[in-house]
Amino acid sequence: MRQGRHAAGDGSFGRSAGGATARGLVLLAVAVVLGIVLLNSADNPRGTTLATGKTPRPVATVSTLPTPTTVLARSPHDVKVFPANSTSVNGAGARVGNTLKAAGYDVLAAASVTQQARSTEVLFQPGFDRDAAAIAVVLNLPATSVQPLPTPPPFDTKAANVVVWIGPDLAGTTAPTTAPGSTSTSHPATTAPGRSTTTTVHATSTTR
């Protein structure tokens, strides 16, 4: 029969047991720390900062708006313009028409209208407001002269896109005594001998 072993009398057994206990405590502490870290990582929502415990503010997104586009007036040759002369000044409509033709507009034949305008108005069909404003600039008219065409229109507009309703400010405030192109006829008066003879002149004119 073998004799049982006894602890050495030099205390080595006690030192060995104490070292094992210390290592066990260190491992236990490390395990606890790792467990806390893992729990915090799992519980915190995405984007949460562990150091502060606050969720960072979302970064504002800057959206780029489309650049506004300006609708330009049409090409002049795509705009039909009707010069309507409401004055007694002969040729006012033709003169306005020639000015607009020189600017490239599609000008209809000028005509006289019985409805008189106190001042020149540039009347436009729907969608031709910018073209009417451009025409007012060509004719040196104020912006207030540009107006939408009434419904119904005051006269036959010849299906024009823009109507220049010519008033005395554009035609001239005073009509000529004898309009260009008018004809004059003289009728001598018959008197008795010894008396003076007078001549009466009758002028005939056509206004456009």
C-alpha positions as CSV (number, residue, x, y, z in Angstrom):
1,M,0.0,0.0,0.0
2,R,1.2,3.4,-1.1
3,Q,1.4,6.1,1.5
4,G,-0.6,9.3,0.7
5,R,1.1,12.4,-0.3
6,H,1.2,15.3,2.0
7,A,1.5,19.0,1.2
8,A,5.0,20.2,1.3
9,G,6.0,22.0,4.3
10,D,7.6,24.8,2.4
11,G,4.2,26.5,1.5
12,S,4.3,25.9,-2.2
13,F,0.8,24.5,-2.2
14,G,-0.6,27.7,-0.8
15,R,1.1,29.8,-3.3
16,S,-0.1,27.7,-6.1
17,A,-3.7,27.9,-4.9
18,G,-3.5,31.6,-4.5
19,G,-2.2,32.2,-8.0
20,A,-5.0,30.1,-9.5
21,T,-7.6,32.2,-7.6
22,A,-6.1,35.4,-8.8
23,R,-6.0,34.3,-12.5
24,G,-9.7,33.2,-12.1
25,L,-10.7,36.6,-10.8
26,V,-8.9,38.4,-13.7
27,L,-10.6,36.2,-16.2
28,L,-13.9,36.9,-14.6
29,A,-13.4,40.6,-14.6
30,V,-12.4,40.6,-18.3
31,A,-15.5,38.5,-19.1
32,V,-17.7,41.1,-17.3
33,V,-16.2,44.0,-19.1
34,L,-16.7,42.2,-22.5
35,G,-20.3,41.4,-21.6
36,I,-21.0,45.1,-20.8
37,V,-19.5,46.3,-24.1
38,L,-21.5,43.7,-26.1
39,L,-24.7,44.6,-24.3
40,N,-24.2,48.4,-25.0
41,S,-23.5,47.6,-28.7
42,A,-26.7,45.6,-29.0
43,D,-29.0,48.0,-27.1
44,N,-27.8,51.3,-28.7
45,P,-29.7,52.2,-31.9
46,R,-27.7,52.7,-35.1
47,G,-25.7,55.9,-35.0
48,T,-25.7,56.3,-31.2
49,T,-22.4,57.4,-29.8
50,L,-21.3,55.3,-26.8
51,A,-19.2,58.1,-25.3
52,T,-22.0,60.7,-25.1
53,G,-25.1,58.5,-25.4
54,K,-26.6,61.0,-27.8
55,T,-27.7,60.3,-31.4
56,P,-26.0,62.6,-33.9
57,R,-28.2,65.0,-35.8
58,P,-29.0,63.9,-39.3
59,V,-27.1,65.8,-42.0
60,A,-29.3,68.1,-43.9
61,T,-29.8,67.2,-47.5
62,V,-29.5,70.1,-50.0
63,S,-31.7,69.7,-53.0
64,T,-30.9,71.6,-56.2
65,L,-33.9,73.2,-57.7
66,P,-34.2,73.4,-61.5
67,T,-33.1,76.8,-62.9
68,P,-36.3,78.8,-63.9
69,T,-36.6,79.3,-67.6
70,T,-37.9,82.6,-69.1
71,V,-40.4,82.2,-71.9
72,L,-39.1,84.5,-74.7
73,A,-41.2,86.2,-77.3
74,R,-41.7,84.4,-80.6
75,S,-39.7,85.2,-83.6
76,P,-41.2,88.3,-85.3
77,H,-42.0,86.5,-88.5
78,D,-44.2,84.1,-86.5
79,V,-46.5,86.9,-85.2
80,K,-49.3,88.3,-87.3
81,V,-49.9,92.0,-86.6
82,F,-52.9,94.0,-87.8
83,P,-52.5,97.8,-87.8
84,A,-56.0,99.3,-87.2
85,N,-56.2,103.0,-87.7
86,S,-58.9,104.7,-85.6
87,T,-57.9,108.2,-86.5
88,S,-58.6,110.6,-89.4
89,V,-54.8,110.8,-90.2
90,N,-54.4,109.3,-93.6
91,G,-51.7,106.7,-93.9
92,A,-51.1,106.2,-90.2
93,G,-51.9,102.5,-90.4
94,A,-49.5,102.0,-93.3
95,R,-46.7,103.9,-91.5
96,V,-47.1,101.7,-88.4
97,G,-47.2,98.6,-90.6
98,N,-43.9,99.6,-92.4
99,T,-42.2,100.1,-89.0
100,L,-43.3,96.6,-87.9
101,K,-42.3,95.1,-91.3
102,A,-38.8,96.5,-90.9
103,A,-38.7,94.8,-87.5
104,G,-39.5,91.5,-89.2
105,Y,-43.2,91.0,-88.2
106,D,-45.8,89.4,-90.4
107,V,-47.9,92.5,-90.9
108,L,-51.4,92.3,-92.4
109,A,-52.8,95.1,-94.6
110,A,-53.6,98.2,-92.6
111,A,-57.2,99.3,-92.4
112,S,-59.4,102.0,-90.9
113,V,-61.8,101.2,-88.1
114,T,-64.8,103.2,-86.9
115,Q,-64.2,102.5,-83.2
116,Q,-61.8,105.2,-82.0
117,A,-59.1,104.7,-79.4
118,R,-58.2,107.6,-77.1
119,S,-54.6,106.4,-77.2
120,T,-52.8,103.6,-79.0
121,E,-53.4,100.1,-77.6
122,V,-51.5,96.9,-78.4
123,L,-54.1,94.1,-78.1
124,F,-52.9,90.5,-77.9
125,Q,-54.6,87.1,-78.3
126,P,-54.0,84.7,-75.4
127,G,-50.4,83.5,-75.3
128,F,-49.0,86.5,-77.2
129,D,-48.6,88.9,-74.3
130,R,-44.7,88.9,-74.6
131,D,-44.9,89.5,-78.3
132,A,-47.3,92.5,-77.8
133,A,-44.8,93.9,-75.2
134,A,-42.0,93.6,-77.8
135,I,-44.1,95.4,-80.4
136,A,-44.9,98.2,-77.9
137,V,-41.1,98.6,-77.5
138,V,-40.6,98.8,-81.3
139,L,-43.3,101.5,-81.5
140,N,-42.0,103.4,-78.5
141,L,-45.2,102.9,-76.6
142,P,-45.6,102.6,-72.8
143,A,-46.0,99.2,-71.2
144,T,-49.5,100.3,-70.2
145,S,-50.6,100.2,-73.8
146,V,-50.3,96.4,-73.9
147,Q,-53.7,94.9,-73.1
148,P,-55.5,91.6,-73.7
149,L,-57.9,91.6,-76.7
150,P,-61.5,92.0,-75.4
151,T,-64.1,89.3,-76.0
152,P,-65.8,90.0,-78.3
153,P,-63.2,92.3,-80.0
154,P,-64.3,95.8,-80.8
155,F,-63.8,95.2,-84.6
156,D,-62.7,92.6,-87.1
157,T,-59.1,91.7,-86.1
158,K,-58.4,89.7,-89.3
159,A,-57.4,86.7,-87.1
160,A,-54.2,88.6,-86.1
161,N,-52.2,87.5,-83.1
162,V,-51.6,91.2,-82.1
163,V,-53.6,94.2,-83.0
164,V,-52.1,97.7,-82.9
165,W,-55.2,99.9,-82.4
166,I,-53.8,103.2,-83.5
167,G,-54.8,106.3,-81.6
168,P,-54.0,110.0,-82.0
169,D,-50.8,109.7,-80.0
170,L,-49.2,107.4,-82.6
171,A,-50.8,108.9,-85.7
172,G,-50.4,112.6,-84.8
173,T,-52.9,114.8,-82.9
174,T,-53.8,116.9,-85.9
175,A,-55.0,115.5,-89.3
176,P,-53.7,117.4,-92.4
177,T,-56.1,119.8,-94.1
178,T,-55.6,117.9,-97.4
179,A,-54.4,114.4,-97.0
180,P,-51.7,113.1,-99.3
181,G,-53.2,111.5,-102.4
182,S,-56.4,113.6,-102.2
183,T,-57.8,115.3,-105.3
184,S,-59.0,118.9,-105.6
185,T,-61.5,120.2,-108.1
186,S,-61.8,123.9,-108.9
187,H,-65.2,125.3,-110.1
188,P,-64.9,128.9,-111.5
189,A,-67.9,131.0,-110.6
190,T,-69.7,133.0,-113.3
191,T,-70.2,136.7,-112.6
192,A,-71.5,139.7,-114.4
193,P,-69.0,141.9,-116.3
194,G,-67.0,144.2,-114.1
195,R,-67.3,142.0,-111.0
196,S,-64.6,140.0,-109.4
197,T,-64.5,136.2,-109.9
198,T,-64.0,133.8,-107.0
199,T,-63.0,130.1,-107.1
200,T,-64.3,127.5,-104.8
201,V,-62.1,124.5,-104.1
202,H,-63.6,121.1,-103.0
203,A,-61.1,118.6,-101.6
204,T,-61.9,114.9,-101.6
205,S,-59.8,112.6,-99.4
206,T,-59.7,109.0,-98.4
207,T,-58.6,108.0,-94.9
208,R,-56.8,104.7,-94.0
